[in-house]
Amino acid sequence: MNIPDWMLGASNIVEEKKRPAKARFLLNSLLSISKVIYHEVFSESYALRKKLMQGIDPRVKLVTILFFIVCCGLTKSLLTLLFLTFAASMYVWLSGLSLKDYLSRVWMIYPLFLLIVSVPAATNFFIPGKPALYVYQALALKLWSINFPPELYFSYEGLAAISKMAVRVGVSFSFGYILVMTTRWSHLTKSLSFLHVPLQVIAILNMTYRYIYVIAKISMEMLESRWLRTVGKISRKDNRSFIAGRISFLFVKAYFLSGEIYEAMRCRGYTGEPVCLNSFKLRRADYFWLSSNLIIVLVIVMGEIIF
């Protein structure tokens, strides 16, 4: 049997090449929610490592971190703040945490943003002092009945003030980051009860922490199902209606889920007190940790006296 020539010849039909239309908002939403769950698993893996901060009793660790944060808020010396920055960086390194994540998630967000938005406060219009950098000189400006000074410059005192504020925020977030990344959530909440934090507050924190990931998982499943059933291009109007419907569904779902979870907890003997399977006991490493941090406190006090 011979094959006809028209079947062997090249096709004259020109296929129109089109880029596959994808629902980008679904993909971006899935990626955003997956990052939330990823960071939770990632931080839990850090807390399980056998490093310096992970081996300290959570109660001792919590008290020490809170003390450093209070010292950071009370100190007036920039050198003391820089010393605390160095101490926090050393704790991050000795705890096996990623320095890249530490810098990007702590210092490159809130301290940097605060430093940028507070740059105008470093001028002599707010903080007079010794000129460091002139903006203009011998110029009369008036805007909306506001008389500006004849010269505007950045003062050394103003630059020092905003630098202290940015470093203070960064150091406080650094110690909080170390505490959260090296301590399991159940251990942290049990340590809060050691400080006589009301049990209702601890219960709210526990439920909020768990609900974030439960709701994130439900949202991810809904978006995945929509993504797999999507063929072709979705209009923006359909996207908005879908998101609005899912938000209302999650609100109702969370409301009914809260009652069901609470009834399940009561049936299992929940009394409002946080339960942790591990018992806390001070060890030799905890006493060494306290003594080494006592030396750091003495250095801070000497720095405050000298400088």
C-alpha positions in Angstrom: 0.0 0.0 0.0 1.5 3.3 -1.1 1.2 6.4 1.0 -0.3 9.4 -0.9 2.0 12.2 -1.8 -0.1 14.8 0.0 0.5 13.0 3.3 4.3 13.0 2.8 4.5 16.6 1.9 5.1 19.5 4.2 2.0 21.1 5.7 1.0 24.5 4.5 -0.9 25.3 7.7 0.9 27.9 9.7 0.3 27.3 13.4 -0.1 30.4 15.5 2.3 30.4 18.4 0.8 31.8 21.5 2.2 32.1 24.9 0.3 30.0 27.4 -1.9 32.2 29.5 -1.3 31.6 33.1 -3.0 32.8 36.2 -0.1 34.6 37.6 -2.0 35.8 40.7 -2.6 32.1 41.7 1.0 31.2 41.3 2.2 34.3 43.2 -0.3 33.6 46.0 0.9 30.0 46.2 4.5 31.1 46.4 3.7 33.6 49.2 1.8 31.1 51.3 4.5 28.4 50.8 7.1 30.9 52.1 5.2 31.1 55.4 5.2 27.4 55.8 8.8 27.1 54.6 10.0 29.6 57.2 8.2 27.7 59.9 9.8 24.4 59.0 13.2 26.2 58.5 13.1 27.9 61.9 12.1 24.6 63.5 15.1 22.9 62.0 17.4 25.6 63.4 15.9 25.1 66.9 16.7 21.3 66.8 20.4 21.8 66.1 22.9 21.1 68.8 24.6 24.4 68.9 25.3 27.1 71.6 21.9 28.8 72.0 19.9 25.6 71.3 21.5 23.9 74.3 20.6 26.6 76.8 17.6 26.2 79.1 14.7 28.2 77.5 14.0 30.0 80.8 17.6 31.2 81.2 17.7 32.1 77.5 14.5 34.1 77.7 15.6 36.1 80.7 19.0 36.8 79.2 17.6 38.0 75.9 15.0 40.2 77.6 17.8 41.7 79.8 19.9 42.5 76.7 16.9 44.1 75.0 16.2 46.3 78.1 19.9 47.3 78.2 19.7 48.2 74.5 16.7 50.5 75.1 18.3 52.2 78.2 21.8 52.8 77.0 22.9 56.2 75.5 26.3 55.1 74.2 26.7 54.3 70.6 29.8 52.1 71.5 27.6 50.1 73.8 25.1 49.5 71.0 27.9 48.5 68.6 29.2 46.1 71.3 25.8 44.5 71.7 25.6 44.3 67.9 28.8 42.3 67.8 27.6 40.1 70.7 24.4 39.3 68.8 26.3 38.5 65.6 28.6 36.1 67.6 25.5 34.4 69.1 24.1 34.0 65.6 27.3 32.5 64.3 27.8 30.2 67.3 24.2 29.0 67.1 24.6 27.8 63.5 22.2 30.4 62.1 22.7 31.7 58.6 24.4 35.1 58.6 22.9 35.9 55.3 19.3 35.3 56.5 20.1 37.2 59.7 21.3 40.3 57.9 18.5 40.2 55.3 15.6 39.5 57.7 16.8 41.8 60.5 19.2 44.6 59.5 18.0 45.1 55.9 14.4 45.8 56.8 13.4 47.7 59.9 16.7 49.4 60.9 17.5 50.4 57.3 13.9 51.7 56.7 14.0 53.6 60.0 17.4 55.2 59.1 16.1 56.3 55.7 12.8 57.9 56.9 14.6 59.6 59.8 17.3 61.3 57.7 15.4 64.7 57.8 15.5 64.6 61.6 19.3 64.8 61.4 19.2 68.4 60.1 19.6 71.5 62.2 15.8 72.2 61.7 15.1 69.5 64.3 18.5 68.9 66.0 20.9 71.9 66.0 24.5 71.2 66.4 27.9 71.3 64.7 27.5 71.3 60.9 28.5 68.1 59.1 27.1 68.5 55.6 25.3 71.6 54.3 22.2 71.4 52.2 22.1 75.2 51.5 23.5 78.4 52.9 22.3 82.0 53.1 18.9 81.3 51.5 15.6 82.6 52.8 12.8 80.0 52.4 9.2 80.2 53.4 6.6 77.5 52.6 3.0 77.6 53.9 3.7 80.2 56.6 6.7 78.1 57.8 9.9 80.0 58.0 12.9 77.8 57.3 16.3 78.6 58.8 18.7 80.7 56.6 21.0 77.7 56.4 20.2 74.0 56.5 22.7 71.3 57.2 23.1 67.9 58.8 24.5 68.1 62.3 26.8 65.7 63.9 24.4 65.4 66.8 21.5 64.7 64.5 23.4 62.0 62.6 24.5 60.4 65.9 20.9 60.4 67.1 19.4 58.7 64.1 22.3 56.2 64.0 21.7 55.3 67.6 18.0 54.9 67.0 18.6 52.6 64.0 21.2 50.5 65.7 19.0 50.2 68.8 16.1 48.9 66.8 18.5 46.5 64.9 20.0 45.1 68.1 16.6 44.6 69.7 15.3 42.7 66.7 18.6 40.7 66.6 18.2 39.3 70.0 14.5 38.6 69.4 15.5 36.8 66.1 18.0 34.7 68.0 15.4 33.8 70.7 12.7 32.7 68.1 15.1 30.9 65.8 16.8 28.8 68.5 13.8 28.0 70.7 10.9 25.7 69.9 7.5 27.5 70.3 6.3 25.1 73.0 9.4 25.7 75.0 9.1 29.4 74.6 5.5 29.6 75.8 6.3 27.4 78.8 9.2 29.8 79.6 6.7 32.6 79.6 4.7 30.9 82.3 7.9 30.8 84.3 7.8 34.6 84.2 4.2 34.6 85.5 2.7 35.7 82.3 -1.1 35.1 82.5 -2.2 31.7 81.1 -4.9 33.4 79.0 -2.2 35.4 77.1 -0.1 32.3 76.6 -3.1 30.4 75.3 -3.9 33.2 72.8 -0.3 33.2 71.6 -0.4 29.4 71.1 -3.7 29.4 69.3 -2.7 32.4 67.1 0.6 30.7 66.2 -1.1 27.5 65.2 -4.0 29.1 63.4 -1.6 31.0 61.1 -0.3 27.8 59.6 -3.7 26.0 59.7 -5.3 28.8 57.7 -2.2 29.0 55.4 -2.5 25.3 54.6 -6.2 25.7 53.8 -5.6 28.7 51.6 -2.8 26.8 49.8 -5.1 23.8 49.1 -7.8 26.1 47.7 -5.4 27.9 45.5 -3.9 24.7 44.3 -7.3 23.3 43.4 -8.1 26.4 41.4 -4.7 26.4 39.7 -5.1 22.8 38.5 -8.6 23.4 37.2 -7.7 26.7 35.4 -7.6 26.5 31.6 -6.9 29.7 29.6 -6.8 33.2 30.7 -8.6 34.6 33.8 -9.9 38.1 33.8 -9.0 40.5 36.6 -12.7 40.7 37.5 -12.8 36.9 38.0 -9.6 37.1 40.0 -11.1 39.7 42.4 -14.3 37.8 42.8 -12.4 34.6 43.5 -10.2 36.3 46.1 -13.1 38.0 47.8 -15.1 34.7 48.0 -12.1 32.9 49.4 -11.5 35.5 52.1 -15.1 35.3 53.2 -14.9 31.5 53.2 -11.8 31.5 55.3 -13.4 33.9 57.8 -16.4 31.6 58.2 -14.1 28.5 58.3 -11.9 30.0 61.0 -14.9 30.9 63.1 -16.4 27.4 63.1 -12.9 25.8 63.3 -12.1 27.7 66.5 -15.2 26.3 68.3 -14.4 22.7 67.1 -10.8 22.9 68.1 -11.7 24.3 71.6 -14.2 21.5 72.2 -11.6 18.9 71.1 -9.0 20.4 73.5 -11.5 20.4 76.4 -12.3 16.7 75.7 -8.6 15.9 75.9 -8.2 17.5 79.3 -7.0 21.0 78.4 -7.1 23.3 81.4 -5.5 26.5 80.0 -2.0 25.7 81.1 0.7 25.2 78.4 1.9 21.7 78.2 5.4 20.7 77.2 6.7 17.1 77.1 10.2 18.1 78.0 11.0 19.1 81.6 13.4 22.0 82.2 16.4 21.6 84.4 19.4 23.8 84.9 22.7 22.2 83.7 26.3 23.1 83.8 26.1 24.8 80.4 23.4 27.1 81.7 25.6 28.3 84.6 28.4 28.8 82.2 26.1 30.9 80.0 25.0 33.0 82.9 28.6 33.7 84.0 29.8 34.6 80.5 26.9 37.0 80.1 27.6 38.5 83.5 31.0 39.4 82.1 29.3 41.1 79.1 27.1 43.0 81.5 30.1 44.3 83.4 31.7 45.4 80.1 28.5 47.3 79.3 28.4 49.0 82.7 32.1 50.0 82.4 31.4 51.3 78.9 28.5 53.4 80.2 30.7 54.8 83.0 33.7 55.6 80.8 31.9 56.8 77.6 
